[in-house]
């Protein structure tokens, strides 16, 4: 799925994105490293992969980001 | 599984002719674009989707849908819906040969990302799979796992044709937003009852005012 880079801290290689519905979701260094990027700027369109809540009872809770990279179709 | 979704969209001026009783010639292209925008936006928000390729020759639609994050593939075959889909899938596979590919209609204004994720997760169990439309004779989604050709048979009676082609029908019951394509005024009312995306809602508001 796609999202928009919101914050990024080069020291910790972590930050956050905004989902298209405006929900902020943070990502950690392993997720950043999985995407192979060197830098992220706020406002960049990104592709993320997530794990976590599935099914109706958890619709509304936020997923966990496992990978963040640029859109490279 | 992370899917690449291929969405065909014919030129807006020729789209949605069966909505002529609901929206006049001047409004229909805007309505068709709004359907496509809400469809693409929902697909891009789906956790089972890697990226989206829209096959179209419409300059306005290409610009608007690229702005949402879709890749645009020119409709080079110009041979209709199935040729456009086969071409789009081939372009996707040229760039990433091991992509799972899903063909999806561009007229699903009520599409919900969570329901699409459930359908795509179910489709991952089969080499090729499809989902029947709300009218139960057509198809809104056709999938092909890596190594499988998409072999699209969209058009009249596509549900039977996809079944005959060996694709497995997905039998999920509570995924109406993925089935509700819009060709007629009744379809549009059904989609509105499910709840449509922001762009379709805005255009329909204009329709209601114009009809007063």
Interface residues (C-beta under 8 A of the other chain):
Chain A: X1 X2 X19 X20 X21 X45 X47 X49 X50 X54 X56 X59 X63 X71 X73
Chain B: X2 X4 X41 X44 X45 X46 X47 X49 X50 X51 X53 X69 X71 X95 X113 X114 X117
